[in-house]
Structure formats: C-alpha cells, structure tokens
C-alpha cells in the first residue's frame, strides 16, 4: 500500500508539473495579440459589440487567469465608428480553480482612464439601448415556407435558478474616469469628471471601505459640484440587504444659480436598503449647508409599490437671510434683522409626489407657529396649511413702498399740507379750499396674476396677535382657498382696538383683468386709530361701525379705485370733529344776520358730536352720500355730497339747524332768538378728504336765501299786525308769499 501511495503521489506530481509546464508554454509561447481580429469577431458574434484594441493584450493562465487591456474602446454594431466607451488600461486576474466552484476570487482590479459617453438623440433614443443588439437587416428576411403540418412543439423544462456566484475581490481602483450624458432634444448635458474610486477587500457580508471623489457638472443651468464620499459598504446578497455605514458626503457647489457664491455642504448617516422587505432607511442624518444645520431620520416603505416616506426633521436656529444671501439669492426688501432667527422641528411624511410637515414647531424671529403644512401634489403645487401663531408682524416682512408710490404720497402730502395751511377753520374768514386734482393711487402692477392663476391652496391660519398695516389685530383668523384662478377669502376676522372686523370676498384672475369682490363689516373700532396707523392726521375721532359690499377690477391701486362700485353704510358714535369749530362758523352766520361782530376768539378748536352716519353708493370710484346726518349738542347737521376716492377729495353741501349758543356765557352776537329756531344754516365742505370738517365754510351763496326767508317772515309778521282781520285769509297768504320767494 505504501508503494501504491508513493506511485499515486508521483503521478499527481507529474500531472501538476505537466499543467504548470502547459501554462508556462501557453503564456510564453502563445501571444493573444496575434488573435486580435478573431477576438473582435467573437465580440461581434457573441456580445454584439464593436471592440477596438489599439494597445497590447497581456495575460496569465495559472494559478491566476490574468488579463490586461490597453487602449481599448467599445461601440455598438449600429454605430461602430462612434465608441460609447474607451479606457487606457483595464487590469484584473481571477484564480482558476475557484471558478470551477462558481467562486470568483480576484486580485486587485484596476481601471485607468475610463470614458463613458451616453447620448440620447432628437427622437429620444439612447445609444446604450443598442448595446448587445445586432443591427436590423437592410431588407426583411423571407419567412420560411410553411406547410400544412403543425409545427412540432418543443417542451422546455424549467431550469432551477442558478446559485449566486460568490464574489471575492482584493480591491477595486478606478483612476481618472469620466462619464458624460447629453440629450440632443433638450440640449442638456451632465458630466462626472476626475472620478477616483478605491475600495478595500470586496466580500459578501463584510464591511467594504469605500472612497469616491468626483467633479459633477451640468449646462442647464451651468453648475459645478465637487464631491467626496466615504463610508463602509456591506451587502448581503442572500438576504437582499445592502448597507452603507458611516456614510459621509461633502463638497462644494458653484455656478450660475449661486450668482458667483459658493455653497459648502455635508451629509452623513447610516443607509439601509432591504429589498426583501421593500424598506429603505436613512438614520442618524446630519446635514449642513453653509449656515444651515439639520438632524433627522427617514424611512421609506413599499418600495415595490408607491413608496411611503416617514421620518422627522430638526433644523437648528440659523440666520435665514444670511443663508439666502450666501447662496446668491435675493429676498424681497424687508425690515433690518428679519428672518435672522429661524428654527424648525417637524414630523415628515410623503410620497414621490407629495410631502407633509406635521406637528410643526416653527420659530421665525419673535413668532412661533404650530400646525401642519402639506404639498399634496408637486406638479399642481397643491398647498394645504393649518397653522396657529402666538404673534406675527406682517409689516416686518413686507417690502417698502416703491419710488413711484413714495413720490405720489409726497405730492399728495404737500398738496394737503398747503391746502390745510390755507384752509384752517378758525374764525371762518379763509376761503373755501379747492377740490384736489392729483391722483392718489399708484399705477404699479399689484398682483402676480400668472402665479395666482396656478395657485392651488387651502389655508386656515390663526394668530394670537397679528400686526398688519400697523394695525394690532387680536385673535385674528384667516381661512382662504384658491384653485383654477379663483381665490376665495372665506373669512378674515379679528379684534381691533376693543372693536372687531370681519371680511370675505373673492379675487378672480381667470380673466385678463382681475376682478375683486369684497364684503366688509367693522364694529365699534376707533376711526382715528385706523387713520393714525396709516401715518395720517385724523380729521375725526369716534367709534365707527361700517358695512360694505364693493367690487372692482384691474391690477393696480389706481385701476381698482377707478372701477370701484357697490354700497356701504357707516355710523360713528361719540366722536369729535378735530380742529373744526362748526359752532363758531354758525355764530359768524348768525352774527352777520344780526348785523353784529363776534366779540371774542373761538372757545374751542374741536366739535364734539353724538352720532355721524350715512349711506354711500359707489360709482367708478366716486361715492355719493345723500343722507349724511350728524347729531351735535345744540344743532343737527344734514349733508349731501360726494367723496371722490380717485383723488381722495370731497364736496358736500351741509345744512345745520341750530339751537344757539348754549354756553354759560354766550357771545352776544351769537344769541338765537325765536326767529332763528328751525332755520337750516348752509355750509359748504370742499377739499382733500383728510381735512374733514376743517374744509367747511359758511356757504355765502345760500346765506342770501336764509336772509330772504328771515326777511319774508318779518314782513309776514307786519302784514298780520297791520291788516289783522280786515282782509280775507286768502289775500293775506298771497301777500306773504310775495315776500317769501
């Protein structure tokens, strides 16, 4: 037995020596470069590709099946002269014996100077779609003649699924590779240049260190990105699980969208793809982009159906305004320091076409918001928002008035100031102010019609305190919807200076000229506070209650005012006409009729009133007010006139029925006898609306009618006294009528 074993050993040794000798002879006596044409033909016949070998082929047989290709390129058979890939060198080697066990054990794999060019033509056909395909024949082949006999059916037994090949590579190195993609139809180009990839040993179910660097670029828009990726890749093919642990991605972005600025970014975390469970996860998320820092986690379920995204996001406090500037973008002009403190914590859910931010805790400067924001459809930009805020100052984030608006305001203020200086009521000796003629409104484009026409929004917002146009609104609530170009304000309400307001309406931008419809209700709000908040000197004080239903059209303040139509009713209680002494005006008229002069200066500059009310009918920006009534202690005022909102002017004829000077020490010239009781004294109020009652003067034209009436009544008294019962009543009445005309 020992001899047999010795002989068997010698035989095996001899066979091994023969194999080694054959391998040596094959690798040293056989040169694959002599068979390049045969190799190209095999590539055409078997792989259906055009292989070009400009460099040498190096190889080894045993114990490693080694191969080196230099200066090689690959094209499709459809376009053999247009290679889609070429490389400077590819080197790899495989152990021979493990191949027999379906195991791939490779040494270092090196790829140098790989260029991959992917293109899509104007018809949308990609050059990679022809890889492995034979070109269509020039003429269709003649189908074989068929006989009447049925074809013999061949039964093919289903093969058992092949066992996965075991992969074992010492390392993978890719140097100076480039991948580019171009689309002739859109003109877009993408590229990845200077690709450097290196890995550690590649084994199933073990962590594989990976480092990848590249420069990415696009032409629409022009953008350049430097990237570096590090981490450990682990794949478990039997379980269909893939992990990327301790992933770290960093780099810089520059290009046209950043307007010459550069954004540095970084992202890290743990990535998992479980194809068996159809789940993907990104945990331990840390993201930074210039000043922005964020943490979070994401999970995606139902990868085989419609993926469902869930997770959480936390953005640390940062200066949003500086961040926007650092990436080359511009925010609308707003108050200094706005958006300097922004932070967010929220739960996240969504699909590939939608996203929901729930349980929001958002802080913006001094405001805190909570609630929910959702984009239900990215394509339609369907926005849904339900938010509650403690306090929010809208004015802080609105742009200042334009140069045109400021210029118009300055002109208006100068006109009013000049008119006011010349038209102070005082003793009533100044002339009646002229009616204003300057346009009071801006002609600038007011609404982004194109954007509003595409808006799909449903918003429900509440505020503990809302500052809007300098008005401090308490318990404010807004509910609005917009879809298909029709925006509906379902409700806007709040408390204002111990009063309240409520508004609703629509804005229709489906037509060429936007159309506005608005209904407003204001209850017991101090009118002077509203005017003061707009930087105007109020002509009147008091609690205003107003109801209106108005329509307008156009896309500027001027156009909306010039097309304003509708009606309104108002009442102001317990008020004061500021800087306007109507009593003094009337005393002047009475003194004139008494042929006396007022003995002193006015005792007060204001006129208190109990109630001021009326109804307005708007026609193309001009409001008619035929029933103005004011109840003032000692007098009653009736007015009939117009308010021209186009120039913010007014023109009223006012009648005042006085009871006389009711003060403890009345001016002797202003005493009212029985002959003045019930007489309506005429005033004319004309000028800028801001002047209010300061624009009122005694109407000298109509004072003659009052004097004639008083004179006629005096003559009537004398007729009664002289004639007594000597003539018939009909004759006395006829005589009285002659003097009352």
Secondary structure, 3 states (H helix, E strand, C coil): CHHHHHHHHHHHHHHHHHHHHHHHHHHHHCCHHHHHHHHHHHHHHHHCEEEEECCCEEEECCCEEEEEEEEEEEEECCCCCCCCEEEEEEEEEEEHHHHCCCEEEEEEEEEECCEEEEEECCCCCEHHHHCCCCCCCCCCCCCCCCCCCCCCCCCCCCCCCCCCCEEEEEEEEEEEEEEEEEECCCCCEEEEEEEEEEECCEECCCCEEEEEEEEEEEECCEEEEEEEEEEEEEEECCCCEEEEEEEEEEEEEEEHHHCCCEEEEEEEEEEEEECCCCEEEEEEEEEEECCEEEEEEEEEECCCCCCEEEEEEEEEEECHHHHHHHCCCCCCCCCCCCCCCEEEEEEEEEECCEEEEEEEEEEECCEEEEEEEEEEECCCCEEEEEEEEEEEEHHHHCCCCCHHHHHHHHHHHHHHHHHHHHCCCCCCCCCCCCCCCCCCCCCCCCCCHHHHHCCEEEEEEEEEEEEECCEEEEEEEEEEEEECCEEEEEEEEEEECCEEEEEEEEEECCCCCCEEEEEEEEEEEEHHHHHHHCCCCCCEEEEEEEEEEEEEECCCHHHHHHCCEEEEEEEEEEEEECCCCHHHHHHHHHHHHCCCCCCCCCCCCCEEEEEEEEEEEEECCEEEEEEEEEEECCEEEEEEEEEECCCCEEEEEEEEEECCCCCCCCCHHHCCCHHHCCCEEEEEEEEEHHHHHHHEEECHHHHHHHHHHHHHHHHHHHHHHHHCCCCCHHHHHHHHHHHHC
